[in-house]
Amino acid sequence: PNGAGKTTTVNLLTGALPATGGEALVHGESIMHPGGMAQIRSVMGYCPQFDMLWDVLTAEEHLHLFATLKDVPAGSENIEAQRRLEQVRLADVAKSPAGSFSGGMKRRLSVSISLIGDPRVVFLDEPTTGMDPISRRHVWDVIEEAKQDRAIILTTHSMEEADILGDRIGIMAKGRLRCLGS
């Protein structure tokens, strides 16, 4: 449900919010230690709940920027950007500014950004919210394919989405994990 703590948990695990207590490990590194968080960020992709895109940058420019930040080898940025745009069916609008995109297109761009550079751990916070059913189904296929080589932590309100994509599903309520299993 809303207010369960899903986004707050993701924000803590990605370092968007500082943890004030407790402990969590991501890819074997502690979120409580600055060096650990630096290591986590180096192997992490993140699609926040609310798109963090620049209206004036094109889809292609977004992916080039994030490819550079994720240390994609020089000269490979174009190939990686095109591959990710094709993957989420945005290749035909690669040169269009993100500010002209629909909400669903922005979500697809955010998902592609989270996967650029082949991170070992990917956090997807409600990645398909606002998408039409056909785009949602396609993004599910992209996420399912991406699961093969990495850990993906996904939040959703949709039990259908959780059932299709989740190998293990946790249900949160009032800031606590209430159950975890297949």
N, C-alpha and C positions, 0 to 999 in steps of 0.2 A: 504493500500500500504506500501511498504518499506519506512522507515523513518517517519512513521505516529506518532510514539511515544509510541507504544504498549509496547515494552520491557522496555523502560525508565520508563513508568508508573508502570509496575510490579516491576521493581527494586526499585522504590521509596516506593511502598506499602509494600515490603518485607524487607526494610532496607538495601538492597544491595547498594543503593546510598542514601546519605543523602539529605533530602529535604531542599531547601533553602528558601522556602516561601510557602504560601498557607496552606491548611489544608486538611487532609483526615483521616477518621476513618475506622478502620478495626476491626470488631467484637466489636465495641463500644469504641475502644482505639485510641488515637491520634498517628499518625506517627511522629509528631513533638516533642513529649515528650519522653525522654529516657525510662521512666518507662512504657509508653504506648507501645513503640516498644518491650520492653522485654515481655510484656503481649501478644502482637501480635505473637511474635516468639514462645511462649509457646503453641499456639493453631493453628499453621500454618504448612502446608506442601507446598513444593515448587519444581517445576520441571522447572529449568532454560532453556532458549532457547538452550544453548550449554551445553552438558553433562559435569558434573563435577564429573567424575569417576576416580578412580585410576586403571591404567592398570593391576597392579599386584594383586589386590584384586579380589576375586571371587564374583559372584553375591550374593551368600549367605553371604559372609563376609561384603559386602556393607550393606545389609539389617540388619545384626546383629549390625553393627556400628551405623546405623541410629536409630534402635530400642532402643539402649542404650541412644542415645542422646535425643530421644523423650520420655524417661521415660516409655517404655514398661515394665511392671512388670518383675522382675528377674525370670527366668525360663520359661517365655512365649516368649522369643525372637525367639527360634527355630520354634515354632508353627506359630508365626506371619510372620516370614521370609518365611516359606514354603507356607503359605496361599497366600502371595503376589506374590511369584514366580509362583505358579500355576495360579493365577489370570491373569498374563500377559504372560502365556505360556513360562516360562523360567525354569521350575522345572528340565527339563532334562539337563540343563547346569548350574545348581546351583553351582557346584564345579569348573567351568571353569573361568579363569581370564577374567575380563571385557575387557582387551586389545585385546582379541581374538574375540570379538563380532563384528557383522556388525553394521552399523549405526542405523538400525531399532531396533536391539536387545538392543543397548545402550539406545535408547529412551524409550523402554518398561521398562528397569531397572530403569531409571530415574522417570518414572511415578509411578512405584511401590514404590520407595523410598519416593515420595511425599505423598503417602497414608498411609505409615507405622505409626502406633500409632493412627490411626483414628483422624486426625486433624479436627478441626471445620471449618477451612478455608483452601482451597487449591488453589494455583496459578499454572497454567499450561501454560507455555509460548511456544506456537507452539509445543505441545507434540507429534504430529504424523508426523512431518516433516521428510522426508526420509524413511518412512515406505512403505512397499508394500501394495497394496490395501486390502489384507486379514487381515494382522496384524492391519492396520489402522482401519478397521471395527470392529475388536475384541477389540481394545483399546477404541473405541467409546462406545462399550457395557460396558466395565469396568468403564469408566467415567460416563456413564448414571446411572449405579448402584450406584456409589459412590455419586452421586448428592442427593440421598435420605436423607442422614443424615448430609449434610454439604453444605456450600457455596463454589462454584467452580468458579474461575475467569480464563477464558481460552482465550488466544490470538491465532489468526489464520489468514492466508491469504485466507483460503477456505470458501467461502460462504456456500458450501454444509455442511461442518463441523459445522459451526456456526448455520445453520438452524436445523441440526439434534440434536445438543447438547444444544443449547442455549434456555433458558426460556426467557431471555431478551438479546438483541443483541445491542451492541454499535458499531458505526463505527467512527474510528478516522482518521483524516487527518491533516497533518502539526501541530501535537502536540495538537490538540483540538478534543474533542468529538463532532462529527457533528450530530449524531442522536442516539437515544436510545429508544428501544421499543421491542415489541414482533415480 
